Each structure stands twice: as structure tokens, then as C-alpha cells.
């Protein structure tokens, strides 16, 4: 795809690459690995950082509760829910073992320092 402005032109990508969050720690990993995964929070995409910050600020909650927070008003259905799932797989959020209104309750994993 070409974009022209005056006499100059440049190639623009049709689609920007979508960053993929890969699990940084597995359930079976030692606690040190899980702590290292949490240390990578600052390198997460912006929306994931915002979701993580909401759990730090508001404490344990379900995905439904998180979606209803004022800071996520205007986001489409399941946008926040998907980020929670990614953060859980990455070891940044953890399942508390509790269920509320039929939904899993998550909390921010502990960060050192």
C-alpha cells in the first residue's frame, strides 16, 4: 500500500503486528520464576498495564467486576476479560481459589520492591 503526500511517498503496512503475550511462568514453576514474571509488568502493553494497575488499586475481583470499573468505561465486551486471561497466563494475576457470582476471582501477584 502506498501513501503519497506531495512528491514523497512511503510504504505503510496494511496491518500492524499484534503483540502476543506468552506465558512467562507456569503453575509448576518455582516461586522465583513467578516473581520474575511479575517483575516484567513494566514491559507489558499499555492496556495490560492498566488492567494490572486496577487489580493493585481495587484488590481481588472477577473479570465482570473489572469490566465495570470506571477506568474501563467505553471498552468493548470482553476487552478487559481477555487482558485478565493473558495476565493470568503470564503469572501477573493469580486465581485466588474463590468464585463470586459464578466467576473466578483474581488478584495481582506480589511484586518485589
N, C-alpha and C positions, 0 to 999 in steps of 0.2 A: 504494500500500500504506500503510495507516495503522497506527501503533503507539500504543497507549493505555496510559498509566500513571496511575492515579488519574483526575483530571479533565482532565489535559493530554494533548494528542496532537500528533504531528508527522508530517510526510511523510518517509518514508525511501525512498531509491532502491532499486529492485528489484535492479539490478546497478550496481556501482561502475564508473566508466570505467577502461578498461585503458590504461595509458600505452604509447604507441608510440615505439619508438626509430627515429629516422630517420637515415639516413646523414649524418654531419657532414662527411665528406670522401670524395672519390672517389679511386680509384687514380691517375687522371690529374691530380689536383690537385697544386699545388706543395707542397714540404715544409712551408712555413709554414702552409698550410691544415691539413695533417695534424697539425702540432704544436698548432694551435689546437683541433682536435678532442680531442686528448688532454687539453688543459687543462680540458675540460668534465667530466672524470671525476667531480669532486665533485658534479655535478648529476645523475648517473645514479641510477636506482632502487637501493635497498639491495642486492638480490641481485647486480645487475650490479657494484656496487662491491666486493662480496665476491669475486666471480669475478676481477675485475681484480686485487684485492689478492693473491689466490692465485698469479697469474702473476708478480706482483712478488716475492713471497716465495719461490716454488718454482722460478722460471725457466721456460724453454720446456718445453711438454708438449702432448700430444694432448688432445682432449676426453675420451677414455676415461680417460686418466690423471687428469685434473682431477676427473672424476666419482667417482673412487675415493679422493680426498683425505678425510681425517678431517673437515674442516670442512664437507663437503657430505653427510656421512652422514645418511640419512633422507630425502633429496630423491628424488623420483620419477625414473624413467628419462627421460633427455634434458633434464631441467630445466636442468642446468648447460650441457649441449651447446648448447641454444638461446641461452642468455645469451652463450656464446662466439661464436656466429654473429652475434648482434646487435652485440657489441663489435667484432668484426672488420669488419662493415659500417660501423660508426661510426668506424673508424680508431683505436680504442683498443687493440686487439690486432692484431698483424700476423702474416701467414703467413711462416714462416722459409724456405720453399722446401724443407723436409725432410719426409719421410714416415717414420713409425715404426709398425710393425705395421699397415700399410695405412691409417693415419690421418695427416692433416695435423698438423704441429707448429706451434703458435702461441706468441708471446711478447708481453709487454707492450711497447707502443710507448714510446719515450722521453718522459719528462716534463721540461720545463724547470723549473729552480728547485725 
